[in-house]
Amino acid sequence: MDQLILTKPGKSTNCTIQLTGSKSESNRALILNALSKGKVDVKNLSSADDTVTLENVLKDGKSGSREDGKSESLIDLSPSLTEVNIGPAGTAMRFLTAYFAITGTEVVLTGTERMKLRPIGILVDALRKMGANIEYVEKDGFPPIKFSNEFYQTTNKVNIKGDISSQFITALLLVAPSLAKGLELTIEGELTSKPYVQMSLSMLKEAGINHQWNDSVISIAPQKFIESEITVEPDWSAASYWYSIAALSDESTINLPYLKENSLQGDSRISSIMESFGIDTKYTAEGLTLTKTLRTIKGDFFDLKDCPDLAQTIIVVSAALGHNSTFTGLETLKIKETDRIAALQNELAKIGVMLTEDNKHYHLDCSNLHFPERISIKTYEDHRMAMAFAPLALKINTLEIEEPQVVGKSYPAFWEDLKKAGFVVG
């Protein structure tokens, strides 16, 4: 499917939507399941393509780490399988890099052409310092990468910059209890996306793994996983698009079952952010309900360093409502599935809105906002571009979404769920 036509006959939205499990939680849980040799049971896995990809790679996992600091492969790859291609799955690339390194899995890990442009060097350097034998197959610092069939840990002390992808840090934390010497990770500078690191540590605790976090140092001793069960919460990132739909509707009441007020997911911050756009969140025993109020939009500065995956959603909502705003904390957006800053600039220009950069601050100028009868939105092979711009169908009579299948990466049911909310999808 190369193009999808989206319309919304009525401008009110009333529906109940059951969201898939969190991709972020699911991918962490899968690594814990593999490293624990099944002791950590996982319920309500995400149906996202990225999670399915990671699960398929890990499903043959067995064996475990040795007491002498060397490793046995946890994954029993077919002798003929010398390469694992994870496509566009960025989380899988980071997590498997640490997993393959410390489990002595002899394989080449690669992905799409875009994945080959996304840096992996910081994580590889940290693993090499601990004793991993990892080679670059094409370009230094980028996938594909090749792993040797053994790992002997030489040190447990690693430094890593805090303002890079939190997935590098999480990849190391997840494998830490399986290391013969454990891990003492020093985070240099300000930590970006801190809630994702906290999520990883909370899930490790659910699996029986303790840690210490003193100032900038996170320490995890060698430990055994316990028999445990992790139930994955629905995805707050997916919920963010329903907040956007509520904000752009004339009236809205949207029920999202099973979401928790005290969530591990950093993207649950969408509930407080969207208060600025007149969306009330009411928590119940069943989940939550979003309701649009007639409050005046408030707030014109948003720091998203703890939740950068919400950036496209919030920026598009602000633009569509004609609300000039400033955003910061977007440093990692340029190395995601696409350069998300450039993609936003290109597509917002189609409704007359400018997004400009000034020393890590990004400013929306909505003075020329207008809504054409019909526009076409490019998705740049990025699931979040498709879903962030889809709610514009509430403002534009005919909205074309190019390459709509990209939503499968995190929210495969998105277009079907839009139909439940009264959107016409064709």
C-alpha positions as CSV (number, residue, x, y, z in Angstrom):
1,M,0.0,0.0,0.0
2,D,1.8,3.1,-1.2
3,Q,-0.8,5.7,-0.4
4,L,-3.8,6.0,2.0
5,I,-6.7,8.6,1.8
6,L,-8.0,9.8,5.1
7,T,-11.1,11.8,5.8
8,K,-13.2,12.6,8.9
9,P,-16.8,13.4,8.1
10,G,-17.7,14.7,11.6
11,K,-15.4,16.8,13.7
12,S,-16.3,15.1,17.0
13,T,-14.7,11.9,18.3
14,N,-16.2,9.5,20.7
15,C,-14.8,6.0,20.9
16,T,-13.0,3.3,23.0
17,I,-9.7,2.1,21.7
18,Q,-7.7,-0.9,23.0
19,L,-4.0,-0.2,22.5
20,T,-1.3,-2.7,21.9
21,G,1.3,-3.4,24.5
22,S,4.2,-0.9,24.9
23,K,6.9,-1.5,22.4
24,S,9.5,-0.1,24.8
25,E,8.5,-2.4,27.7
26,S,8.0,-5.4,25.3
27,N,11.5,-5.2,23.8
28,R,13.2,-4.9,27.3
29,A,11.1,-7.8,28.5
30,L,12.1,-10.0,25.6
31,I,15.8,-9.5,26.4
32,L,15.2,-10.3,30.1
33,N,13.3,-13.4,29.1
34,A,16.2,-14.6,26.9
35,L,18.9,-13.8,29.4
36,S,16.9,-15.5,32.2
37,K,16.4,-18.6,30.1
38,G,12.7,-18.2,30.4
39,K,12.5,-17.5,34.1
40,V,11.1,-14.1,33.3
41,D,7.7,-14.8,31.7
42,V,6.2,-12.0,29.6
43,K,2.5,-11.2,29.1
44,N,0.7,-8.8,26.7
45,L,3.6,-8.4,24.2
46,S,3.3,-5.6,21.7
47,S,2.2,-6.5,18.2
48,A,4.6,-3.9,16.8
49,D,6.9,-5.0,13.9
50,D,9.9,-4.1,16.0
51,T,8.8,-6.4,18.8
52,V,7.9,-9.2,16.5
53,T,11.3,-8.9,14.8
54,L,13.2,-9.1,18.1
55,E,11.0,-12.0,19.4
56,N,11.7,-14.0,16.2
57,V,15.5,-13.4,16.6
58,L,15.5,-14.5,20.3
59,K,12.9,-17.3,20.2
60,D,15.6,-20.1,19.9
61,G,17.5,-18.7,22.9
62,K,19.0,-21.2,25.4
63,S,22.0,-21.8,27.6
64,G,23.6,-19.1,29.8
65,S,26.7,-17.3,31.1
66,R,29.6,-19.2,32.6
67,E,31.1,-18.6,36.0
68,D,34.7,-17.9,34.6
69,G,33.6,-14.8,32.8
70,K,33.6,-16.4,29.4
71,S,30.3,-16.9,27.6
72,E,28.2,-19.5,26.0
73,S,25.8,-18.5,23.3
74,L,22.3,-17.9,24.6
75,I,21.0,-18.2,21.0
76,D,21.2,-21.3,18.9
77,L,21.4,-20.0,15.4
78,S,21.3,-22.3,12.5
79,P,24.9,-23.1,11.2
80,S,23.9,-21.6,7.9
81,L,22.6,-18.3,9.5
82,T,25.6,-15.9,9.5
83,E,23.6,-12.7,9.3
84,V,20.7,-11.3,11.3
85,N,18.8,-8.5,9.5
86,I,16.5,-6.5,11.8
87,G,15.3,-4.1,9.1
88,P,14.4,-0.7,10.5
89,A,14.1,-1.9,14.2
90,G,16.4,0.6,16.0
91,T,15.7,-0.8,19.5
92,A,16.5,-4.3,18.4
93,M,19.8,-3.1,16.8
94,R,20.9,-1.5,20.1
95,F,19.7,-4.3,22.4
96,L,21.0,-7.1,20.2
97,T,24.4,-5.5,19.9
98,A,24.9,-5.8,23.7
99,Y,23.2,-9.2,23.8
100,F,25.2,-10.8,21.0
101,A,28.4,-9.3,22.3
102,I,28.2,-10.7,25.9
103,T,26.6,-14.1,24.8
104,G,29.3,-14.9,22.3
105,T,27.0,-15.2,19.3
106,E,29.0,-15.4,16.1
107,V,26.9,-13.4,13.7
108,V,26.7,-10.3,11.6
109,L,24.0,-7.8,12.7
110,T,22.6,-5.5,10.0
111,G,19.5,-3.6,9.0
112,T,18.0,-1.3,6.3
113,E,20.0,1.3,4.5
114,R,18.7,3.9,6.9
115,M,19.8,1.7,9.8
116,K,23.3,1.7,8.4
117,L,23.4,5.5,8.8
118,R,22.4,5.4,12.5
119,P,25.4,5.5,14.8
120,I,26.3,2.5,17.0
121,G,29.9,3.4,17.8
122,I,29.3,4.7,21.4
123,L,27.7,1.3,22.4
124,V,30.3,-0.7,20.5
125,D,33.2,1.2,22.2
126,A,31.7,0.5,25.6
127,L,31.3,-3.2,24.9
128,R,34.8,-3.4,23.5
129,K,36.2,-1.8,26.6
130,M,34.6,-4.6,28.6
131,G,36.2,-7.3,26.4
132,A,33.8,-7.8,23.5
133,N,35.2,-8.6,20.0
134,I,33.1,-6.6,17.6
135,E,34.1,-5.6,14.0
136,Y,32.6,-3.1,11.6
137,V,31.7,-4.8,8.3
138,E,31.4,-1.6,6.2
139,K,31.8,1.8,7.9
140,D,33.4,2.4,11.3
141,G,30.8,3.5,13.9
142,F,27.8,2.1,12.0
143,P,26.1,-1.2,11.2
144,P,26.5,-3.8,10.0
145,I,28.7,-5.2,12.8
146,K,30.2,-8.7,13.4
147,F,30.5,-10.5,16.7
148,S,33.0,-13.2,17.7
149,N,31.9,-16.5,19.3
150,E,33.2,-15.7,22.8
151,F,33.4,-12.9,25.3
152,Y,35.6,-12.6,28.3
153,Q,34.9,-9.6,30.5
154,T,38.0,-7.6,31.3
155,T,36.4,-4.7,33.3
156,N,33.1,-3.6,34.7
157,K,33.8,0.1,34.6
158,V,32.3,2.0,31.6
159,N,31.6,5.6,30.9
160,I,29.0,6.7,28.4
161,K,27.6,10.2,27.5
162,G,24.2,11.0,28.8
163,D,23.0,13.1,25.9
164,I,22.9,10.3,23.4
165,S,20.2,7.7,22.8
166,S,19.1,6.2,26.1
167,Q,18.9,2.8,24.3
168,F,22.7,2.6,24.4
169,I,22.5,2.9,28.2
170,T,19.6,0.5,28.5
171,A,21.3,-2.1,26.3
172,L,24.2,-2.2,28.8
173,L,22.0,-2.3,31.9
174,L,19.9,-5.2,30.6
175,V,22.9,-7.4,30.1
176,A,24.7,-6.2,33.3
177,P,23.4,-8.9,35.7
178,S,24.6,-11.6,33.3
179,L,28.2,-10.3,33.3
180,A,30.7,-12.1,35.4
181,K,32.0,-8.8,36.9
182,G,28.7,-6.9,36.7
183,L,28.6,-3.3,35.6
184,E,29.6,0.1,37.0
185,L,28.2,2.6,34.5
186,T,29.2,6.3,34.8
187,I,26.9,8.7,32.9
188,E,28.7,11.7,31.7
189,G,26.8,15.0,31.5
190,E,23.0,15.4,31.5
191,L,21.0,12.3,31.0
192,T,18.6,12.5,28.0
193,S,15.4,10.4,28.2
194,K,15.9,9.6,31.8
195,P,12.4,7.9,32.2
196,Y,13.5,5.2,29.7
197,V,16.5,4.3,31.9
198,Q,14.3,4.3,34.9
199,M,11.9,2.0,33.1
200,S,14.7,-0.4,32.4
201,L,15.8,-0.5,36.0
202,S,12.3,-1.0,37.2
203,M,11.8,-3.9,34.9
204,L,15.1,-5.5,36.0
205,K,13.8,-5.1,39.6
206,E,10.6,-7.0,38.6
207,A,12.9,-9.8,37.4
208,G,14.8,-9.9,40.8
209,I,17.7,-7.7,39.8
210,N,18.9,-5.0,42.2
211,H,20.9,-1.9,41.4
212,Q,22.4,1.2,43.0
213,W,22.2,4.7,41.5
214,N,24.5,7.2,43.2
215,D,24.9,10.5,41.5
216,S,26.0,9.7,37.9
217,V,26.9,6.0,38.6
218,I,24.6,3.1,38.1
219,S,26.0,-0.2,39.5
220,I,24.6,-3.7,38.9
221,A,26.3,-6.7,40.5
222,P,26.3,-10.2,38.9
223,Q,22.9,-11.7,39.9
224,K,20.5,-14.5,39.0
225,F,17.1,-13.8,37.6
226,I,14.1,-15.0,39.7
227,E,11.0,-16.7,38.5
228,S,8.8,-13.8,37.7
229,E,6.1,-12.4,35.4
230,I,6.1,-9.1,33.6
231,T,2.8,-7.9,32.2
232,V,3.4,-5.2,29.6
233,E,1.2,-2.1,29.9
234,P,-0.5,-0.6,26.8
235,D,1.6,1.8,24.8
236,W,1.6,5.4,26.0
237,S,3.4,6.4,22.8
238,A,0.4,5.1,20.9
239,A,-2.0,6.9,23.3
240,S,-0.3,10.2,22.3
241,Y,-2.0,10.1,18.9
242,W,-5.4,9.8,20.6
243,Y,-4.6,12.9,22.7
244,S,-3.8,14.7,19.4
245,I,-7.1,13.5,17.9
246,A,-9.0,14.8,21.0
247,A,-7.2,18.1,20.8
248,L,-8.1,18.7,17.1
249,S,-11.7,17.5,17.4
250,D,-14.5,20.0,18.1
251,E,-15.7,17.6,20.9
252,S,-14.2,14.4,22.1
253,T,-14.5,11.6,24.7
254,I,-12.0,8.8,24.1
255,N,-11.6,5.8,26.4
256,L,-8.2,4.0,26.5
257,P,-8.5,0.9,28.7
258,Y,-5.8,-0.5,31.0
259,L,-3.4,2.5,30.9
260,K,-2.0,3.3,34.4
261,E,-1.6,6.6,36.1
262,N,1.6,5.5,37.7
263,S,3.3,4.2,34.6
264,L,6.9,3.1,33.9
265,Q,6.7,4.7,30.5
266,G,8.1,8.2,30.1
267,D,5.7,9.0,27.4
268,S,2.9,9.0,29.9
269,R,3.9,12.6,30.3
270,I,1.6,13.3,27.3
271,S,-1.3,13.5,29.8
272,S,0.2,16.5,31.6
273,I,1.5,18.1,28.4
274,M,-1.9,17.9,26.7
275,E,-3.5,19.8,29.5
276,S,-2.0,22.8,27.8
277,F,-4.2,22.1,24.8
278,G,-7.4,21.6,26.8
279,I,-7.4,17.8,27.2
280,D,-8.5,16.4,30.6
281,T,-7.4,12.9,31.6
282,K,-9.6,11.0,34.0
283,Y,-8.2,7.8,35.5
284,T,-10.5,4.9,36.4
285,A,-10.2,1.3,37.5
286,E,-10.7,0.4,33.8
287,G,-8.1,2.8,32.3
288,L,-8.5,6.5,31.3
289,T,-10.8,8.8,29.5
290,L,-9.8,11.8,27.5
291,T,-12.2,14.8,27.3
292,K,-11.8,18.0,25.4
293,T,-12.6,21.2,27.3
294,L,-13.0,24.8,26.0
295,R,-10.1,26.1,27.9
296,T,-7.8,28.6,26.2
297,I,-4.5,27.1,25.1
298,K,-1.8,27.8,27.6
299,G,2.0,27.2,27.6
300,D,4.3,28.0,24.8
301,F,7.5,26.3,25.9
302,F,8.0,22.5,26.0
303,D,11.1,20.7,27.1
304,L,10.9,17.2,25.6
305,K,14.3,15.8,26.6
306,D,12.6,13.1,28.7
307,C,10.1,12.1,26.0
308,P,11.5,12.9,22.5
309,D,9.2,10.3,20.9
310,L,6.3,12.7,21.7
311,A,7.9,15.6,19.8
312,Q,6.2,15.1,16.4
313,T,2.8,14.6,17.9
314,I,3.0,17.8,20.1
315,I,4.6,19.9,17.4
316,V,1.9,19.0,14.8
317,V,-0.9,19.6,17.3
318,S,0.5,23.0,18.2
319,A,0.9,23.9,14.6
320,A,-2.6,22.8,13.6
321,L,-4.1,24.8,16.4
322,G,-2.1,27.9,15.3
323,H,-0.2,28.0,18.6
324,N,3.3,29.5,18.3
325,S,5.5,27.4,20.6
326,T,9.2,26.7,21.4
327,F,10.6,23.2,21.9
328,T,13.8,21.9,23.3
329,G,15.3,18.5,24.1
330,L,15.1,17.3,20.5
331,E,18.8,16.5,19.9
332,T,18.2,12.8,19.2
333,L,15.5,13.4,16.6
334,K,18.0,13.8,13.8
335,I,19.3,10.2,14.1
336,K,16.0,8.4,14.4
337,E,14.2,6.5,11.6
338,T,14.7,9.7,9.6
339,D,15.9,13.2,10.3
340,R,12.7,14.0,12.1
341,I,13.5,17.7,12.3
342,A,13.9,18.1,8.6
343,A,10.8,15.9,8.0
344,L,8.7,18.1,10.2
345,Q,10.0,21.2,8.5
346,N,9.1,19.9,5.1
347,E,5.6,18.7,5.9
348,L,4.5,21.5,8.2
349,A,5.4,23.9,5.4
350,K,2.5,22.4,3.4
351,I,0.1,24.1,5.9
352,G,2.1,27.3,6.0
353,V,3.9,26.7,9.3
354,M,7.6,27.2,9.8
355,L,9.8,25.2,12.3
356,T,13.2,26.9,12.8
357,E,16.2,26.0,14.9
358,D,18.1,28.4,17.1
359,N,20.8,26.9,19.3
360,K,18.9,23.7,20.2
361,H,15.6,25.6,20.5
362,Y,13.0,25.0,17.9
363,H,10.4,27.7,17.2
364,L,7.0,27.3,15.5
365,D,5.7,30.2,13.5
366,C,2.0,29.7,12.7
367,S,1.4,33.2,11.3
368,N,0.7,31.7,7.8
369,L,-1.2,28.7,8.9
370,H,-3.8,27.5,6.3
371,F,-5.6,24.3,5.6
372,P,-5.7,23.3,1.9
373,E,-8.6,21.1,0.7
374,R,-6.2,18.3,0.0
375,I,-2.5,17.7,0.9
376,S,-0.2,14.7,0.7
377,I,2.1,13.9,3.7
378,K,5.4,12.1,3.2
379,T,6.3,9.7,5.9
380,Y,10.1,9.2,5.3
381,E,9.9,5.5,6.3
382,D,9.0,6.8,9.8
383,H,6.0,5.4,11.7
384,R,5.7,8.5,13.9
385,M,5.5,10.9,10.9
386,A,2.4,9.0,9.6
387,M,0.6,8.9,13.0
388,A,1.5,12.4,14.1
389,F,0.1,13.9,10.9
390,A,-3.0,11.7,10.5
391,P,-5.1,13.7,13.0
392,L,-4.9,16.6,10.5
393,A,-7.8,14.9,8.7
394,L,-9.9,16.7,11.3
395,K,-8.8,20.0,9.7
396,I,-8.2,19.1,6.1
397,N,-10.9,17.6,3.9
398,T,-8.7,15.0,2.1
399,L,-5.4,13.9,3.7
400,E,-3.1,11.6,1.8
401,I,-0.6,9.6,3.7
402,E,2.3,8.1,1.7
403,E,3.7,4.7,2.7
404,P,1.0,4.2,5.4
405,Q,2.3,0.7,6.2
406,V,5.1,2.2,8.2
407,V,2.8,2.4,11.2
408,G,3.4,-1.4,11.6
409,K,6.7,-0.6,13.3
410,S,5.0,0.4,16.5
411,Y,1.2,0.4,16.1
412,P,0.0,-2.0,13.4
413,A,-3.7,-1.5,14.2
414,F,-3.6,2.3,13.9
415,W,-5.6,2.7,10.6
416,E,-8.2,0.1,11.8
417,D,-8.5,2.0,15.1
418,L,-9.1,5.2,13.3
419,K,-12.1,3.6,11.5
420,K,-13.5,2.8,15.0
421,A,-13.3,6.6,15.7
422,G,-15.2,7.6,12.6
423,F,-12.4,8.2,10.2
424,V,-12.8,7.0,6.6
425,V,-9.7,5.2,5.6
426,G,-9.3,4.3,1.9
